[in-house]
Amino acid sequence: MSMNIKNSDVERLTRELAELTGETLTTAVSTSVRERLERLRGSGADGRTTQRVEQILALGRSIAPSLPEPWRSRDHGELLYDERGLPA
Protein backbone atom coordinates (compact mmCIF):
# COMPACT_ATOMS: atom_id res chain seq x y z
CA MET A 1 0.00 0.00 0.00
CA SER A 2 1.32 3.44 -0.78
CA MET A 3 0.37 6.86 0.51
CA ASN A 4 0.62 10.17 -1.23
CA ILE A 5 0.44 13.00 1.28
CA LYS A 6 -0.03 16.37 -0.36
CA ASN A 7 0.63 18.69 2.53
CA SER A 8 3.71 20.89 2.38
CA ASP A 9 3.92 21.23 6.19
CA VAL A 10 3.86 17.47 6.68
CA GLU A 11 6.48 17.01 4.00
CA ARG A 12 8.72 19.68 5.52
CA LEU A 13 8.36 18.27 9.03
CA THR A 14 9.01 14.72 7.85
CA ARG A 15 12.15 15.77 6.01
CA GLU A 16 13.36 17.70 9.05
CA LEU A 17 12.75 14.71 11.32
CA ALA A 18 14.50 12.33 8.92
CA GLU A 19 17.47 14.68 8.67
CA LEU A 20 17.77 15.06 12.45
CA THR A 21 17.53 11.32 13.08
CA GLY A 22 19.47 10.13 10.05
CA GLU A 23 16.53 7.93 9.07
CA THR A 24 14.83 7.53 5.74
CA LEU A 25 11.54 9.35 5.24
CA THR A 26 9.69 6.04 5.52
CA THR A 27 11.43 5.08 8.76
CA ALA A 28 10.85 8.53 10.26
CA VAL A 29 7.13 8.35 9.50
CA SER A 30 6.83 4.73 10.62
CA THR A 31 8.62 5.33 13.91
CA SER A 32 6.59 8.46 14.62
CA VAL A 33 3.28 6.74 13.95
CA ARG A 34 4.25 3.71 16.06
CA GLU A 35 5.37 5.89 18.98
CA ARG A 36 2.18 7.91 18.91
CA LEU A 37 0.03 4.78 18.76
CA GLU A 38 1.90 3.34 21.75
CA ARG A 39 1.27 6.53 23.73
CA LEU A 40 -2.40 6.61 22.82
CA ARG A 41 -3.03 2.92 23.44
CA GLY A 42 -1.36 3.08 26.83
CA SER A 43 -3.12 6.19 27.99
CA GLY A 44 -6.82 5.41 28.15
CA ALA A 45 -9.75 5.59 25.80
CA ASP A 46 -9.39 9.21 24.83
CA GLY A 47 -5.60 9.19 24.56
CA ARG A 48 -5.17 12.02 27.03
CA THR A 49 -5.05 10.24 30.38
CA THR A 50 -1.28 9.72 30.57
CA GLN A 51 -0.58 13.28 29.49
CA ARG A 52 -3.05 14.62 32.07
CA VAL A 53 -1.52 12.51 34.84
CA GLU A 54 1.94 13.80 33.92
CA GLN A 55 0.65 17.39 34.03
CA ILE A 56 -0.92 16.87 37.44
CA LEU A 57 2.23 15.26 38.86
CA ALA A 58 4.36 18.09 37.47
CA LEU A 59 2.04 20.61 39.08
CA GLY A 60 2.32 18.81 42.41
CA ARG A 61 6.13 18.79 42.19
CA SER A 62 6.18 22.50 41.43
CA ILE A 63 3.84 23.35 44.33
CA ALA A 64 5.30 21.02 46.97
CA PRO A 65 8.36 23.15 47.84
CA SER A 66 6.12 26.13 48.66
CA LEU A 67 3.99 24.21 51.17
CA PRO A 68 4.73 24.88 54.83
CA GLU A 69 5.72 22.09 57.17
CA PRO A 70 4.25 19.69 58.25
CA TRP A 71 2.26 19.47 55.00
CA ARG A 72 5.30 19.30 52.72
CA SER A 73 6.74 16.10 54.22
CA ARG A 74 3.49 14.49 55.25
CA ASP A 75 2.52 11.11 53.81
CA HIS A 76 -0.68 11.32 51.79
CA GLY A 77 -1.91 8.18 53.50
CA GLU A 78 -2.11 10.06 56.79
CA LEU A 79 -4.51 12.51 55.19
CA LEU A 80 -6.67 9.99 53.35
CA TYR A 81 -6.97 7.05 55.74
CA ASP A 82 -7.63 6.57 59.45
CA GLU A 83 -5.63 4.36 61.81
CA ARG A 84 -7.60 1.29 60.63
CA GLY A 85 -6.79 1.94 56.96
CA LEU A 86 -10.29 3.12 56.14
CA PRO A 87 -11.02 6.33 54.25
CA ALA A 88 -10.96 9.29 56.61
N, CA, C and O atoms as a Tinker XYZ file with bonds, in Angstrom:
   352  protein
     1  N      0.847000   -1.171000    0.000000    73     2
     2  CA     0.000000    0.000000    0.000000    64     1     3
     3  C      0.892000    1.234000    0.000000    63     2     4     5
     4  O      1.897000    1.277000    0.710000    81     3
     5  N      0.539000    2.211000   -0.774000    73     3     6
     6  CA     1.320000    3.441000   -0.782000    64     5     7
     7  C      0.436000    4.606000   -0.375000    63     6     8     9
     8  O     -0.787000    4.559000   -0.502000    81     7
     9  N      1.080000    5.641000    0.113000    73     7    10
    10  CA     0.373000    6.857000    0.505000    64     9    11
    11  C      0.980000    8.021000   -0.260000    63    10    12    13
    12  O      2.173000    8.035000   -0.561000    81    11
    13  N      0.158000    8.972000   -0.559000    73    11    14
    14  CA     0.622000   10.169000   -1.229000    64    13    15
    15  C      0.065000   11.352000   -0.446000    63    14    16    17
    16  O     -1.085000   11.748000   -0.637000    81    15
    17  N      0.873000   11.903000    0.422000    73    15    18
    18  CA     0.436000   13.000000    1.280000    64    17    19
    19  C      0.781000   14.311000    0.595000    63    18    20    21
    20  O      1.945000   14.594000    0.315000    81    19
    21  N     -0.233000   15.096000    0.332000    73    19    22
    22  CA    -0.034000   16.367000   -0.364000    64    21    23
    23  C     -0.246000   17.514000    0.616000    63    22    24    25
    24  O     -1.216000   18.268000    0.529000    81    23
    25  N      0.681000   17.619000    1.538000    73    23    26
    26  CA     0.630000   18.686000    2.529000    64    25    27
    27  C      2.060000   19.161000    2.733000    63    26    28    29
    28  O      2.904000   18.416000    3.230000    81    27
    29  N      2.329000   20.390000    2.351000    73    27    30
    30  CA     3.709000   20.888000    2.385000    64    29    31
    31  C      4.276000   20.933000    3.800000    63    30    32    33
    32  O      5.472000   20.713000    3.988000    81    31
    33  N      3.435000   21.216000    4.800000    73    31    34
    34  CA     3.925000   21.232000    6.186000    64    33    35
    35  C      4.346000   19.839000    6.637000    63    34    36    37
    36  O      5.390000   19.672000    7.267000    81    35
    37  N      3.534000   18.847000    6.313000    73    35    38
    38  CA     3.858000   17.468000    6.684000    64    37    39
    39  C      5.139000   17.030000    5.989000    63    38    40    41
    40  O      5.993000   16.389000    6.600000    81    39
    41  N      5.270000   17.370000    4.738000    73    39    42
    42  CA     6.483000   17.008000    3.996000    64    41    43
    43  C      7.714000   17.677000    4.610000    63    42    44    45
    44  O      8.748000   17.035000    4.795000    81    43
    45  N      7.599000   18.948000    4.920000    73    43    46
    46  CA     8.718000   19.681000    5.516000    64    45    47
    47  C      9.104000   19.086000    6.871000    63    46    48    49
    48  O     10.282000   18.862000    7.147000    81    47
    49  N      8.100000   18.833000    7.709000    73    47    50
    50  CA     8.365000   18.271000    9.034000    64    49    51
    51  C      8.972000   16.874000    8.942000    63    50    52    53
    52  O      9.880000   16.538000    9.703000    81    51
    53  N      8.482000   16.074000    8.027000    73    51    54
    54  CA     9.012000   14.722000    7.848000    64    53    55
    55  C     10.462000   14.760000    7.398000    63    54    56    57
    56  O     11.293000   13.997000    7.891000    81    55
    57  N     10.761000   15.642000    6.470000    73    55    58
    58  CA    12.148000   15.775000    6.006000    64    57    59
    59  C     13.060000   16.264000    7.133000    63    58    60    61
    60  O     14.189000   15.794000    7.276000    81    59
    61  N     12.567000   17.203000    7.921000    73    59    62
    62  CA    13.357000   17.705000    9.053000    64    61    63
    63  C     13.625000   16.591000   10.061000    63    62    64    65
    64  O     14.749000   16.439000   10.539000    81    63
    65  N     12.596000   15.818000   10.380000    73    63    66
    66  CA    12.750000   14.711000   11.316000    64    65    67
    67  C     13.737000   13.678000   10.789000    63    66    68    69
    68  O     14.610000   13.216000   11.523000    81    67
    69  N     13.598000   13.320000    9.525000    73    67    70
    70  CA    14.498000   12.330000    8.922000    64    69    71
    71  C     15.938000   12.834000    8.928000    63    70    72    73
    72  O     16.869000   12.063000    9.164000    81    71
    73  N     16.116000   14.111000    8.673000    73    71    74
    74  CA    17.467000   14.676000    8.674000    64    73    75
    75  C     18.070000   14.667000   10.080000    63    74    76    77
    76  O     19.241000   14.331000   10.256000    81    75
    77  N     17.272000   15.036000   11.069000    73    75    78
    78  CA    17.772000   15.062000   12.449000    64    77    79
    79  C     18.107000   13.671000   12.977000    63    78    80    81
    80  O     19.059000   13.504000   13.741000    81    79
    81  N     17.327000   12.677000   12.570000    73    79    82
    82  CA    17.527000   11.319000   13.085000    64    81    83
    83  C     18.430000   10.475000   12.204000    63    82    84    85
    84  O     18.905000    9.422000   12.630000    81    83
    85  N     18.670000   10.924000   10.981000    73    83    86
    86  CA    19.467000   10.135000   10.055000    64    85    87
    87  C     18.697000    8.967000    9.460000    63    86    88    89
    88  O     19.290000    8.046000    8.898000    81    87
    89  N     17.377000    9.006000    9.583000    73    87    90
    90  CA    16.534000    7.933000    9.067000    64    89    91
    91  C     16.043000    8.279000    7.664000    63    90    92    93
    92  O     16.144000    9.418000    7.209000    81    91
    93  N     15.515000    7.271000    7.002000    73    91    94
    94  CA    14.835000    7.532000    5.736000    64    93    95
    95  C     13.491000    8.179000    6.055000    63    94    96    97
    96  O     13.034000    8.153000    7.197000    81    95
    97  N     12.866000    8.758000    5.038000    73    95    98
    98  CA    11.542000    9.351000    5.244000    64    97    99
    99  C     10.549000    8.299000    5.734000    63    98   100   101
   100  O      9.753000    8.559000    6.636000    81    99
   101  N     10.603000    7.120000    5.137000    73    99   102
   102  CA     9.687000    6.041000    5.521000    64   101   103
   103  C      9.890000    5.629000    6.971000    63   102   104   105
   104  O      8.923000    5.454000    7.712000    81   103
   105  N     11.144000    5.475000    7.376000    73   103   106
   106  CA    11.431000    5.082000    8.757000    64   105   107
   107  C     11.005000    6.173000    9.730000    63   106   108   109
   108  O     10.456000    5.875000   10.790000    81   107
   109  N     11.250000    7.423000    9.384000    73   107   110
   110  CA    10.853000    8.531000   10.256000    64   109   111
   111  C      9.342000    8.549000   10.463000    63   110   112   113
   112  O      8.868000    8.730000   11.585000    81   111
   113  N      8.597000    8.364000    9.396000    73   111   114
   114  CA     7.135000    8.346000    9.504000    64   113   115
   115  C      6.677000    7.122000   10.284000    63   114   116   117
   116  O      5.840000    7.236000   11.179000    81   115
   117  N      7.213000    5.966000    9.957000    73   115   118
   118  CA     6.826000    4.726000   10.619000    64   117   119
   119  C      7.084000    4.787000   12.122000    63   118   120   121
   120  O      6.222000    4.430000   12.924000    81   119
   121  N      8.273000    5.241000   12.492000    73   119   122
   122  CA     8.624000    5.334000   13.912000    64   121   123
   123  C      7.708000    6.318000   14.631000    63   122   124   125
   124  O      7.240000    6.045000   15.736000    81   123
   125  N      7.458000    7.447000   14.010000    73   123   126
   126  CA     6.594000    8.458000   14.624000    64   125   127
   127  C      5.177000    7.939000   14.839000    63   126   128   129
   128  O      4.589000    8.145000   15.901000    81   127
   129  N      4.637000    7.273000   13.841000    73   127   130
   130  CA     3.282000    6.739000   13.952000    64   129   131
   131  C      3.227000    5.661000   15.025000    63   130   132   133
   132  O      2.296000    5.635000   15.830000    81   131
   133  N      4.213000    4.772000   15.045000    73   131   134
   134  CA     4.245000    3.711000   16.062000    64   133   135
   135  C      4.338000    4.294000   17.470000    63   134   136   137
   136  O      3.627000    3.853000   18.372000    81   135
   137  N      5.212000    5.283000   17.661000    73   135   138
   138  CA     5.371000    5.888000   18.981000    64   137   139
   139  C      4.082000    6.564000   19.437000    63   138   140   141
   140  O      3.698000    6.458000   20.602000    81   139
   141  N      3.425000    7.248000   18.530000    73   139   142
   142  CA     2.176000    7.912000   18.908000    64   141   143
   143  C      1.103000    6.887000   19.245000    63   142   144   145
   144  O      0.374000    7.059000   20.221000    81   143
   145  N      0.996000    5.835000   18.461000    73   143   146
   146  CA     0.027000    4.782000   18.760000    64   145   147
   147  C      0.294000    4.150000   20.122000    63   146   148   149
   148  O     -0.643000    3.884000   20.875000    81   147
   149  N      1.553000    3.909000   20.440000    73   147   150
   150  CA     1.896000    3.342000   21.748000    64   149   151
   151  C      1.448000    4.273000   22.864000    63   150   152   153
   152  O      0.886000    3.820000   23.861000    81   151
   153  N      1.691000    5.568000   22.705000    73   151   154
   154  CA     1.272000    6.534000   23.727000    64   153   155
   155  C     -0.239000    6.544000   23.873000    63   154   156   157
   156  O     -0.755000    6.545000   24.991000    81   155
   157  N     -0.943000    6.551000   22.768000    73   155   158
   158  CA    -2.400000    6.607000   22.819000    64   157   159
   159  C     -3.009000    5.325000   23.363000    63   158   160   161
   160  O     -3.954000    5.374000   24.149000    81   159
   161  N     -2.486000    4.197000   22.961000    73   159   162
   162  CA    -3.027000    2.924000   23.441000    64   161   163
   163  C     -2.784000    2.735000   24.924000    63   162   164   165
   164  O     -3.595000    2.115000   25.612000    81   163
   165  N     -1.693000    3.253000   25.419000    73   163   166
   166  CA    -1.359000    3.083000   26.826000    64   165   167
   167  C     -1.900000    4.170000   27.718000    63   166   168   169
   168  O     -1.574000    4.211000   28.905000    81   167
   169  N     -2.720000    5.053000   27.181000    73   167   170
   170  CA    -3.117000    6.194000   27.986000    64   169   171
   171  C     -4.615000    6.348000   28.155000    63   170   172   173
   172  O     -5.076000    7.438000   28.491000    81   171
   173  N     -5.389000    5.305000   27.936000    73   171   174
   174  CA    -6.818000    5.405000   28.151000    64   173   175
   175  C     -7.581000    5.593000   26.856000    63   174   176   177
   176  O     -6.996000    5.749000   25.784000    81   175
   177  N     -8.885000    5.574000   26.976000    73   175   178
   178  CA    -9.748000    5.588000   25.804000    64   177   179
   179  C     -9.610000    6.847000   24.965000    63   178   180   181
   180  O     -9.653000    6.782000   23.736000    81   179
   181  N     -9.446000    7.979000   25.607000    73   179   182
   182  CA    -9.390000    9.209000   24.828000    64   181   183
   183  C     -7.978000    9.638000   24.478000    63   182   184   185
   184  O     -7.791000   10.655000   23.809000    81   183
   185  N     -6.974000    8.879000   24.921000    73   183   186
   186  CA    -5.601000    9.189000   24.555000    64   185   187
   187  C     -4.986000   10.340000   25.315000    63   186   188   189
   188  O     -3.869000   10.755000   25.005000    81   187
   189  N     -5.689000   10.869000   26.308000    73   187   190
   190  CA    -5.166000   12.020000   27.032000    64   189   191
   191  C     -4.863000   11.735000   28.494000    63   190   192   193
   192  O     -4.329000   12.597000   29.192000    81   191
   193  N     -5.193000   10.545000   28.965000    73   191   194
   194  CA    -5.052000   10.242000   30.380000    64   193   195
   195  C     -3.606000   10.336000   30.848000    63   194   196   197
   196  O     -3.333000   11.001000   31.848000    81   195
   197  N     -2.677000    9.692000   30.157000    73   195   198
   198  CA    -1.276000    9.721000   30.567000    64   197   199
   199  C     -0.741000   11.141000   30.577000    63   198   200   201
   200  O     -0.055000   11.541000   31.517000    81   199
   201  N     -1.044000   11.891000   29.556000    73   199   202
   202  CA    -0.583000   13.275000   29.485000    64   201   203
   203  C     -1.153000   14.083000   30.648000    63   202   204   205
   204  O     -0.435000   14.883000   31.249000    81   203
   205  N     -2.410000   13.892000   30.971000    73   203   206
   206  CA    -3.050000   14.625000   32.065000    64   205   207
   207  C     -2.414000   14.243000   33.397000    63   206   208   209
   208  O     -2.150000   15.111000   34.228000    81   207
   209  N     -2.168000   12.965000   33.605000    73   207   210
   210  CA    -1.524000   12.515000   34.842000    64   209   211
   211  C     -0.147000   13.154000   34.975000    63   210   212   213
   212  O      0.221000   13.615000   36.056000    81   211
   213  N      0.613000   13.184000   33.887000    73   211   214
   214  CA     1.941000   13.803000   33.919000    64   213   215
   215  C      1.846000   15.286000   34.254000    63   214   216   217
   216  O      2.684000   15.805000   34.991000    81   215
   217  N      0.838000   15.975000   33.723000    73   215   218
   218  CA     0.652000   17.391000   34.026000    64   217   219
   219  C      0.324000   17.598000   35.502000    63   218   220   221
   220  O      0.843000   18.516000   36.137000    81   219
   221  N     -0.534000   16.749000   36.037000    73   219   222
   222  CA    -0.922000   16.869000   37.445000    64   221   223
   223  C      0.267000   16.596000   38.357000    63   222   224   225
   224  O      0.480000   17.319000   39.331000    81   223
   225  N      1.044000   15.557000   38.050000    73   223   226
   226  CA     2.227000   15.259000   38.860000    64   225   227
   227  C      3.247000   16.390000   38.793000    63   226   228   229
   228  O      3.858000   16.733000   39.805000    81   227
   229  N      3.434000   16.966000   37.619000    73   227   230
   230  CA     4.364000   18.090000   37.471000    64   229   231
   231  C      3.886000   19.284000   38.284000    63   230   232   233
   232  O      4.691000   19.979000   38.904000    81   231
   233  N      2.592000   19.522000   38.283000    73   231   234
   234  CA     2.037000   20.613000   39.081000    64   233   235
   235  C      2.291000   20.371000   40.565000    63   234   236   237
   236  O      2.689000   21.284000   41.288000    81   235
   237  N      2.062000   19.150000   41.012000    73   235   238
   238  CA     2.324000   18.811000   42.411000    64   237   239
   239  C      3.776000   19.015000   42.793000    63   238   240   241
   240  O      4.072000   19.538000   43.867000    81   239
   241  N      4.695000   18.598000   41.907000    73   239   242
   242  CA     6.125000   18.786000   42.186000    64   241   243
   243  C      6.491000   20.265000   42.248000    63   242   244   245
   244  O      7.351000   20.662000   43.034000    81   243
   245  N      5.846000   21.072000   41.431000    73   243   246
   246  CA     6.177000   22.499000   41.434000    64   245   247
   247  C      5.603000   23.214000   42.654000    63   246   248   249
   248  O      6.173000   24.201000   43.120000    81   247
   249  N      4.480000   22.723000   43.172000    73   247   250
   250  CA     3.841000   23.353000   44.328000    64   249   251
   251  C      4.437000   22.876000   45.646000    63   250   252   253
   252  O      4.526000   23.653000   46.596000    81   251
   253  N      4.842000   21.628000   45.720000    73   251   254
   254  CA     5.302000   21.016000   46.971000    64   253   255
   255  C      6.333000   21.845000   47.728000    63   254   256   257
   256  O      6.192000   21.995000   48.942000    81   255
   257  N      7.358000   22.391000   47.086000    73   255   258
   258  CA     8.358000   23.152000   47.843000    64   257   259
   259  C      7.801000   24.395000   48.537000    63   258   260   261
   260  O      8.389000   24.875000   49.506000    81   259
   261  N      6.678000   24.918000   48.056000    73   259   262
   262  CA     6.122000   26.130000   48.662000    64   261   263
   263  C      5.191000   25.836000   49.831000    63   262   264   265
   264  O      4.765000   26.760000   50.525000    81   263
   265  N      4.869000   24.566000   50.059000    73   263   266
   266  CA     3.990000   24.213000   51.173000    64   265   267
   267  C      4.745000   24.315000   52.495000    63   266   268   269
   268  O      5.916000   23.944000   52.575000    81   267
   269  N      4.076000   24.817000   53.529000    73   267   270
   270  CA     4.732000   24.885000   54.835000    64   269   271
   271  C      4.774000   23.502000   55.482000    63   270   272   273
   272  O      3.972000   22.627000   55.156000    81   271
   273  N      5.703000   23.322000   56.384000    73   271   274
   274  CA     5.720000   22.092000   57.170000    64   273   275
   275  C      4.542000   22.162000   58.133000    63   274   276   277
   276  O      4.199000   23.267000   58.554000    81   275
   277  N      3.916000   21.087000   58.502000    73   275   278
   278  CA     4.250000   19.691000   58.250000    64   277   279
   279  C      3.658000   19.155000   56.952000    63   278   280   281
   280  O      3.859000   17.981000   56.640000    81   279
   281  N      2.946000   19.957000   56.194000    73   279   282
   282  CA     2.264000   19.469000   54.998000    64   281   283
   283  C      3.224000   18.993000   53.921000    63   282   284   285
   284  O      2.923000   18.039000   53.204000    81   283
   285  N      4.363000   19.636000   53.798000    73   283   286
   286  CA     5.296000   19.295000   52.725000    64   285   287
   287  C      5.806000   17.864000   52.847000    63   286   288   289
   288  O      5.890000   17.158000   51.843000    81   287
   289  N      6.143000   17.425000   54.043000    73   287   290
   290  CA     6.743000   16.100000   54.215000    64   289   291
   291  C      5.737000   15.051000   54.697000    63   290   292   293
   292  O      6.121000   13.928000   55.026000    81   291
   293  N      4.499000   15.401000   54.738000    73   291   294
   294  CA     3.493000   14.485000   55.252000    64   293   295
   295  C      3.113000   13.426000   54.214000    63   294   296   297
   296  O      2.991000   13.722000   53.026000    81   295
   297  N      2.932000   12.206000   54.676000    73   295   298
   298  CA     2.518000   11.105000   53.807000    64   297   299
   299  C      1.037000   11.272000   53.464000    63   298   300   301
   300  O      0.213000   11.515000   54.346000    81   299
   301  N      0.710000   11.142000   52.195000    73   299   302
   302  CA    -0.684000   11.325000   51.788000    64   301   303
   303  C     -1.611000   10.328000   52.471000    63   302   304   305
   304  O     -2.790000   10.617000   52.673000    81   303
   305  N     -1.096000    9.175000   52.824000    73   303   306
   306  CA    -1.910000    8.175000   53.496000    64   305   307
   307  C     -2.441000    8.661000   54.832000    63   306   308   309
   308  O     -3.539000    8.284000   55.240000    81   307
   309  N     -1.671000    9.494000   55.515000    73   307   310
   310  CA    -2.115000   10.057000   56.790000    64   309   311
   311  C     -3.329000   10.957000   56.600000    63   310   312   313
   312  O     -4.177000   11.062000   57.486000    81   311
   313  N     -3.406000   11.596000   55.457000    73   311   314
   314  CA    -4.510000   12.506000   55.190000    64   313   315
   315  C     -5.754000   11.777000   54.687000    63   314   316   317
   316  O     -6.877000   12.218000   54.931000    81   315
   317  N     -5.554000   10.673000   53.993000    73   315   318
   318  CA    -6.671000    9.993000   53.347000    64   317   319
   319  C     -7.288000    8.864000   54.161000    63   318   320   321
   320  O     -8.470000    8.559000   54.003000    81   319
   321  N     -6.489000    8.236000   55.040000    73   319   322
   322  CA    -6.968000    7.046000   55.742000    64   321   323
   323  C     -6.813000    7.190000   57.250000    63   322   324   325
   324  O     -5.896000    7.854000   57.735000    81   323
   325  N     -7.740000    6.548000   57.992000    73   323   326
   326  CA    -7.629000    6.574000   59.448000    64   325   327
   327  C     -6.680000    5.481000   59.927000    63   326   328   329
   328  O     -6.051000    4.798000   59.119000    81   327
   329  N     -6.581000    5.318000   61.241000    73   327   330
   330  CA    -5.634000    4.362000   61.812000    64   329   331
   331  C     -5.967000    2.911000   61.479000    63   330   332   333
   332  O     -5.111000    2.038000   61.626000    81   331
   333  N     -7.200000    2.634000   61.031000    73   331   334
   334  CA    -7.602000    1.287000   60.633000    64   333   335
   335  C     -7.459000    1.058000   59.134000    63   334   336   337
   336  O     -7.797000   -0.016000   58.637000    81   335
   337  N     -6.957000    2.071000   58.399000    73   335   338
   338  CA    -6.786000    1.940000   56.961000    64   337   339
   339  C     -8.038000    2.231000   56.157000    63   338   340   341
   340  O     -8.093000    1.966000   54.957000    81   339
   341  N     -9.044000    2.779000   56.828000    73   339   342
   342  CA   -10.288000    3.124000   56.144000    64   341   343
   343  C    -10.252000    4.588000   55.715000    63   342   344   345
   344  O     -9.549000    5.399000   56.319000    81   343
   345  N    -11.004000    4.923000   54.684000    73   343   346
   346  CA   -11.016000    6.329000   54.251000    64   345   347
   347  C    -11.412000    7.255000   55.392000    63   346   348   349
   348  O    -12.354000    6.979000   56.135000    81   347
   349  N    -10.693000    8.335000   55.518000    73   347   350
   350  CA   -10.958000    9.285000   56.615000    64   349   351
   351  C    -12.166000   10.138000   56.307000    63   350   352
   352  O    -12.540000   10.992000   57.111000    81   351
